[in-house]
Amino acid sequence: MNKRKLLRKMTVTLLLGGLVAGGWGAAAPSAQTAAAAPACGSGDHGLLQELQAKQASDGNAPLSFNDISFLSGDTGRAAGNGFMIGTSNGGCQFQTIYEGQWNFRQMSFPDNVHGWALASVQDGSANYLIATSDGGSTWKRLGQQAVTFERINFQDHKHGFGYNRASTYYTADGGASWSRIPTPPNTRGAEFTSRSSGWAVVVAPGEGYRVMKTADGGKSWSLALKAKYSYPEYGRVYVGGKQVYALLYGETGMSQTSYSLYASSDNGAHFRRVIAESTAGGGPAPGSGQAQHTSGPASGKPGNMQLAGGSTAFLAGYSPAGEQVAVGRTYNGGADWVNLPAIEGYEGVISFPDKQKGWLAASGPEGSSLYATADGGANWKVKFTFKGTE
């Protein structure tokens, strides 16, 4: 083992109080090691200096965060073009978990040891499915061919789902093999919570969106929601307990996207229109009827959603032209929705492990940064920053 790798291993061991299965650990630091650790820092924490310098010297884009995954307010990971970092103490310190060829696009960690990611080799366009069993330190490609998945979600170390807009796939052996789950014709977005229970956004050309539900693994589907729209293209469903959210996209133009967000707190028996954002560039929002809000967080494009248990949900929003990133929130299943204050940025992705503590990765004019909140997104504190080009 060279000195650099040895130093990294010693640092991770000190900060985490031990490694799990030779990888980035789940154990909390002991009182003795915590006392010996340096005080909370900011900036880039001195990590990935050589990689940052190489990106600059080669004329490549600076390091930036593509996805984040937090298991608690203290423990989680952030990854991007050729790297993965992590923290186990709420961002006081970070550690380099991985540095290498993989450009992480999206990742799924059901626990602190097992993880999967969609990643390309350097700046390549093809995505591969890769897996780790040591917390992210080492990765193995599952299969030699690129995958068509646009998104993955693993529920434990064996069971998971792979999605593209038209199709849904299921694995029960950690991604070694996959079976296709039947979805309705013209599906343009699906979400399954188990092999039998799932949702699909279906487009009916010239009519609009239909949100469908199955309880028998796709053998039969029932209608849960209709939303009229002339040019339906794509949607997402987010499910947690009895909460169901349907995010229906309109058109995009002039860096603007119109959309509607529908919420149900009774497993899809009834939906209410929470957000209906129409834009000059994207046209009218899909659907009809009254909505609580005529604009979403940051009055911009919708980002990802996070359902944090009970009746809590968060939606990221960002406005590239307005250079703002923000979060919208409900604590009662969408009955009351609040668009929270924005911070500076072009786009962002969120991870909320509970109703108060959450994380945001945002790219902005100064670079790519990680922020943490302890009050449900009302206030954000920067924890880590990769500087942009000068």
C-alpha positions, 0 to 999 in steps of 0.5 A, spaced: 500 500 500 502 506 498 503 512 502 497 516 500 492 510 500 495 508 507 494 515 509 487 515 507 485 509 510 488 511 517 484 518 516 477 514 515 479 509 521 480 515 525 474 519 524 469 513 523 472 509 529 473 503 524 472 500 517 466 495 516 468 490 511 474 494 509 470 500 506 467 506 509 464 505 515 458 505 519 461 505 526 460 512 530 467 515 532 468 514 540 469 519 545 476 519 544 477 519 537 472 525 536 476 529 541 482 528 537 479 530 530 480 537 528 474 542 529 469 543 524 471 545 517 469 548 511 471 550 504 474 543 500 477 540 507 483 539 503 481 533 499 482 531 492 487 537 491 491 533 486 484 531 482 482 538 482 489 541 480 488 536 474 481 538 472 484 545 471 490 543 468 487 539 463 482 544 461 476 540 464 470 542 468 471 543 475 469 538 480 462 538 482 457 534 485 452 530 481 448 526 487 448 525 494 445 520 499 444 521 506 442 515 511 441 520 517 443 528 518 450 526 520 452 520 515 452 520 508 455 521 501 456 526 495 459 524 488 461 527 482 466 527 476 471 522 478 470 522 486 466 520 492 466 523 499 463 522 505 461 524 512 459 521 519 459 527 523 454 532 520 459 535 515 464 537 520 469 533 517 469 529 510 473 523 507 475 521 500 471 515 499 473 514 492 477 517 487 478 514 480 475 513 473 467 513 475 463 519 473 457 518 478 451 520 475 446 517 480 447 512 486 443 508 491 445 506 498 440 502 502 445 502 508 452 504 509 456 498 506 452 496 500 451 501 494 449 501 487 450 507 482 449 509 474 456 512 472 460 513 466 467 512 464 470 519 465 466 523 460 463 518 456 456 518 454 454 510 456 452 509 463 454 502 467 451 499 473 456 499 478 456 496 485 460 496 492 460 492 498 465 496 502 461 503 503 464 506 496 471 505 496 471 500 491 466 498 485 465 493 481 461 493 474 455 489 473 455 486 466 460 488 460 454 492 457 452 499 458 445 500 461 438 503 459 437 505 466 436 512 467 435 511 475 436 506 480 433 505 487 435 499 492 431 497 498 436 493 501 442 489 499 439 484 494 432 488 492 432 493 487 429 497 481 431 500 475 428 505 471 427 508 464 422 512 462 418 507 458 420 501 462 421 498 469 426 492 471 427 488 478 432 485 481 432 480 487 440 478 487 443 485 488 443 487 480 446 480 477 440 479 473 433 483 472 426 482 470 422 486 466 415 488 470 409 490 465 407 497 465 402 500 461 403 502 454 405 509 453 408 509 460 413 515 461 415 514 468 414 509 474 415 507 481 415 501 485 415 500 492 415 492 492 415 487 486 407 487 486 406 495 488 407 500 483 405 506 480 406 509 472 405 515 469 402 514 462 401 519 456 395 519 452 397 523 446 392 529 445 388 528 452 394 528 457 396 524 463 394 518 467 396 516 473 395 508 474 396 504 480 398 496 480 397 491 486 399 485 482 406 486 479 403 490 473 398 484 471 392 489 472 392 497 472 387 502 475 386 509 474 388 514 480 388 521 476 387 524 470 390 531 468 389 534 461 394 536 457 396 537 450 403 535 449 404 530 455 411 527 455 414 525 462 412 524 469 415 522 476 411 518 482 414 519 489 411 514 494 412 513 502 407 510 506 400 513 504 403 519 501 403 519 493 406 525 489 405 525 482 410 530 478 407 532 471 412 535 466 409 541 461 414 544 456 420 547 456 423 553 453 427 559 455 430 555 461 423 555 464 419 548 465 412 548 466 409 543 471 404 541 476 405 537 483 399 533 485 399 530 492 395 524 496 395 522 503 391 516 502 395 512 498 392 515 491 384 515 493 384 522 492 389 527 489 389 535 490 393 540 486 399 543 490 403 547 485 401 549 478 407 553 475 405 556 468 411 559 464 412 564 458 417 559 455 414 552 457 407 554 457 401 552 461 402 547 467 398 540 466 392 539 469 386 544 471 383 546 477 385 550 483 392 549 486 395 552 492 401 555 489 402 558 482 409 557 482 414 552 486 420 553 490 425 558 486 419 559 481 423 555 477 424 548 474 422 542 479 428 537 481 427 531 485 423 530 491 424 526 498 419 523 502 421 523 509 416 519 513 409 520 516 406 526 512 413 530 510 415 531 503 420 536 500 421 538 493 427 541 490 426 547 485 431 551 481 432 557 476 438 557 472 436 564 469 435 567 476 441 563 479 436 560 485 435 554 488 430 552 493 426 547 497 418 546 498 415 543 503 409 540 507 408 537 513 401 534 512 401 530 506 400 536 501 394 540 505 399 546 506 405 547 502 411 552 503 416 554 498 422 556 502 427 561 501 432 560 496 440 560 496 444 562 490 445 556 485 443 554 478 441 547 480 440 542 485 439 535 488 436 534 495 437 528 500 432 529 507 433 523 511 428 526 516 423 532 517 428 537 519 435 534 517 437 535 510 442 536 505 443 540 498 448 539 493 448 546 489 452 548 483 452 556 482 457 561 479 462 560 485 462 552 484 459 546 487 457 546 494 454 542 499 449 545 504 446 542 510 439 544 514 437 543 521 430 546 520 427 543 514 430 547 509 428 554 512 436 555 513 442 552 509 449 552 512 455 551 507 459 545 509 463 543 503 465 547 496 469 546 490 471 552 487 469 554 480 473 556 474 477 563 476 
